[in-house]
Amino acid sequence: MPRYRLTIEYDGAVFVGWQAQTNGRGVQDALADAIETFSGTRYIPRGAGRTDAGVHATGQVAHIDLERDWPEQTIQDALNALIKDEPVAVLSVDAVPDSFDARFSATARHYRYDIVNRRPPAALDRVRAWWVKTDLDIEAMNQAARAVLIGHHDFTTFRASQCQAKSPMKTLDQLCIARDGERVTVFASARSFLHSQVRSMVGSLKVVGEGRWTADDLAAARDARDRKRCGPVAPACGLYLIRVDYGVDDVSRAGDPSEAEEPA
């Protein structure tokens, strides 16, 4: 069966998450419905990151298998026509070998977290960013991120209780914070993340930015390996899966399943 890689954008506010679930509509459901209408076969796309309810994507990657070869542009145009009433768009379609797996072949995942940092509420970004009223010290947040969180650590403190990963050990390659006026943006990159790890780290860094924690306090929370020591978990509305990287040949072989992405 021909395999295709899809790059997808979606507004997660109206979905229960990426994954099809019994308690509501997932992004997978919207795409599976369109694939079935287009091809005559129901296929549930396998995504690189299982984003939680309310989490958005500008660069989610999934793969699908179809019964016959189709031109890539035909697939993209057909799926977009069929999901035009949903907040989902297929940005690109590429034919790939059947060795490619959107989840297990990924070598890095990149997330962005948006904060509106001002006294007035974020009326327009209410479901697309976290409104934080207290002025944040971005330099203190960056220093704490570099000293405490970047690198290979036990991230138990920043791991949701329902996380199913075999190990809390992860290597965080990038965690940096930038400000543009009232917009504060957190960027995080790693091969894979634990369930709610990004939102947990952002929430704890917010406490640092407010001056209520120091970098030493953040380190103590990390080293406690205790979920109760985590700062407030940032809401889902500000989180975006922005890019997924693959190897040089893009598809050579699936990676270690232990590095698979937990829900973000």
N, C-alpha and C positions, 0 to 999 in steps of 0.2 A: 504494500500500500504506500503511495507517495506521502511523504511527510513534509509539512510546511511549518515554518517559524513565523509567528505573528508578533508584532510589536503593537502594544495596545495602550490607549489612554482612557481613563475613566474618572468620573466624579463618584467617590465612594459614599457620599452622603445618603443616597437612596438605597444602598445595597447592604445586605447583612455581612458582606465581606466578599473576597474573591470567590471562595468556595461555595458550591451548591450546598444548601442546608435545608432542613425541614421547617425552620422557623421564619423563612422569608426568601427573597430572591437574591441570589448571588450573581456576580459578574459572569461566572461560568454558565449560569442558566441563560442569561441573555445571549451569550455567544453560541451556546449549544443549540438554542432554538433557531438562530440564524443559520448555523451550519446545517442543521437538519432540513430546513426549508430549501436551502440552496442545493445541497448534495443528495438529499433523500436518505441520508444515514445520520443517526444521532451519534455525535461524538463529543465527549466532555473534554474541552481543552485542558491541558496540563500546564500550570503556570509556574514561573520561576519563584514567585513569592506569594504566600497565602495571606494577603493583607486582610486585616480585621475589618469589622463593620466601621464605616465612616472614614477609612483610610483611602487615599486617592492614589492614582498612578499617572505618570506622564511617559513611562517607559517600561511597563510590564511586558514580559515576554512569555509566550505560550507556544506549545506545538500541537498540531492536529494531524491526524491521518485521514486521508480521503480515499475513496474507492477507485478513483481514476485521476490521471494527470489533468491539471487545469493550469492555464496561464496565471501567473501570480497576480497580475493586475485585475484579472477577472474575479479571482477570489476576494481580493480587497474591496473592489467596487460592489460586489454582490453582498458581502457581509455588511458593509457600511450602509447600503440601501435598506437592508433588512433590520438594522438596529438604529435607524435614524431617529426613532422616538425615544431611545434610551440614551443616558449620558455616557455613552461608550463610543470610541472610534478606533478602528484598525488603522494604524499609521503606516504599516508596511507588511508585506508578505514575501517570504523567501523560501524557495525549495531547499531542503536540507536532507542529508543522508539519514537513514533510520537509526543511526547510532546517536543522533542528537537528542538530548533530553533537556527541555527547558529548565527543569529544576536541578537535576544532578550534574549536568554539564557546566553549570555556571561557575565561574572562577571569582566573581566579585559582584556584590550588590551595593547599590548606592541609594541612600535615602536623603531626603530634605525635610526639615521640619520648620514650619513658618510660625512666627510669633508676631503679633501686632502689639507693640510696646508703647502705650500711651494712656493717658487718663480717660479719655472718652471711649466708650465701647466700640468694638469693631463691627459696625452695622453691616457692611458689605461683605466682610470676610467671616461672618459668624460661623459658617460651617466649613471654612477653608483655612482657618488659622486659630491659634490660641491667643486670646486677649489677656495680656498681662499688664496690669495697671502700674505696678511699681517699676521705676526706672532700673534697667538691668546694667550691671557693670560687665561689659563684654570682655574686657581684658582679663578680669578675674575668672570668668567662665572659661576662657581659652587656656589660661595658665593651669587651672584645675584639670581640664580635659587632657592636656598634654602630660601633666605630671601623674595623673591617677588612672585614667581610663584607656588611653591609647596603648596598644601592645597586647600581649598575651596574658590574660587574667582569668580568674574564677569569677564569673559574673552572676553568681547565685543571687546576690542582693538585687540585681536588676533583671530578674527573670520571673515571669508570671508563674503563679502556683500551678497552673494547668499545663505548663511547658512540658513537652514530651521528648525533648532532646536528651540523648543518652548522657551527655556531659555538659556541665556549665562552663567549661573552658572554651573561650573564644579568643580570636586574635582580631582586635580592632585596628584597622589600618589608618583610618582618618576620623577625626572628630574635631570640627572647627566651627566657630561661630563668627558671623559677620553682621554688621549693622548697615542699613541704608535708610537713613531717616528714622521713621518709626517702625520700620520692618527689621526684625531680627531673624536671621536664618541660620539654622544648624545643619551641617552636612556630616553624614556618617557613612563610612565605607568599610566593608568586611566581606570575606567570602560568604559568610552566613551569620545570622543573628539568632539569638534566643527569642522566645515568645515575649513580645512587649519590651525587648531590650532597649530599642531606640527611645521609645516614649518614657521609659523609666530613667534612662540617663539624662534625657532633656529635662524631666521634672526635677531631678536632683541638681542639675546645673543651674536651673532657675533659682533654686534656694541659694546657691553660691552667688549668683548675679544680684540677688536681693540683699546680700551681705549677712544673711542669717547662718551660712556655713562658710567655712574656709576650705582650702584644698585639703588640709589635714582632716577635717570633718568628713569630707567626701571619701578620702582614703580609708578612714575608720569604718565608714559604712560599707565600702567595698570589701574590706578585710573581714568584716563580721560575717559575711556569707549568710546573711539573714534578710529575708524579704521585708521584714518589718522595719529594717533600717533604711530602706529606700525612701527618697523624697516622694512628693506627690507625683503620680504617674500623669504625664501630659496627655490631654485628650486626643482622641484619634483624628479629629478634624484637621489638625495641622500637619499630618504626616503624609509624605508622597514617596512612592517608589519611583525614582527618576531614571535609573539605568541598570541594566544587568550586563555584565561582561562575560565573554567566553574565551576559550583558548585561541592561540594564533591561527589554528586551522578551523576554529569556531565550533567544531563538532567532533573532534577526534575520538573522544571516549567519555563515558559518563564518569563523574567524579565519585568520591567516597560518599555513600549515602548518609554517613554520620554528619556530613557537612551540609545536609539539606536544610533549607530555610524553614524556620518556625513562623507561625503567623505574626505579622508585624502590627 
